[in-house]
Amino acid sequence: MISHPIHKILKPIIIRCYAELNDFLPQNKKQKSFSMSVKMPVTIEDIIVSLGIPLSEVDLILLNSTPVRFGHKLKENDYVSLYPVFEQLDISKINPQYHTPLCTSTFILDAHLGKLAGYLRMLGFDSLYRNDFGDKEIIETAAHENRIILTRDKLLLKSKRVTHGYYVRSTEKEEQLSEIVLKFDLYSQFKPFTRCMECNSILSPKAKSEILNMVEPDTAEIYDEFYFCSSCDKVFWKGSHFKRMEAFIKGI
């Protein structure tokens, strides 16, 4: 039996990643085409995974300028272009692996994103969060309830069961909110101060007479509008903190 040297088995392909997919690449592969030597047969999915890019971050694959699916097998010298999720563009007619956008943006966040969860709730978005969520529970809940997974854990998004997920780039909470609002084009869905920032429940307006025994007398004397969370029994009103939050939202 004649053994073939390794260079006879490995075949070259060309990869180009666009926009924020470059965040997952080493510096020498960012924002440009690069060659990879791979052992055939190999699928595009195999290549994406080997590059450390979560599958849920890839929305469109062009193979030699033709749209293909993750499972397509590559040939020598193929040119693969990878594009991120197009939240604001309809590419369903050219994308064979198109996932229908969610009509309403609801989220589930991992343990690293508690502050972001609170901010999203402030804007009125249904955002599930617990600091003890496990990866399996997050994936199953997202699939069952059609939620977008937000995470700082790249490994979480590598599951094939994740159809709507996003790796949050920023580590600063206010920047994270701006990043998510821009990424998913959430402006038209804003319903500020309608949801409890602590537990995610919908707030209901309450007459002053109904909450007199739940707030300080000075508060009841100064303010007339009150909102109640029936899940955590908290009362909210438009105090000085409200004006700061309102200015923050206008800034976004």
Secondary structure, 3 states (H helix, E strand, C coil): CCCCCHHHHEEEEEEEECHHHHHHCCHHHCCCCEEEEEECCCEHHHHHHHCCCCHHHEEEEEECCEECCCCCECCCCCEEEEEECCCCCCCCCCCCCCCCCCCCCCEEECCCCHHHHHHHHHCCCCEEECCCCCHHHHHHHHHHHCCEEEECCHHHHHCCCCCCEEECCCCCHHHHHHHHHHHCCCHHHCCCCCECCCCCCECEEECHHHHCCCCCHHHHHHCCCEEEECCCCEEEECCHHHHHHHHHHHHC
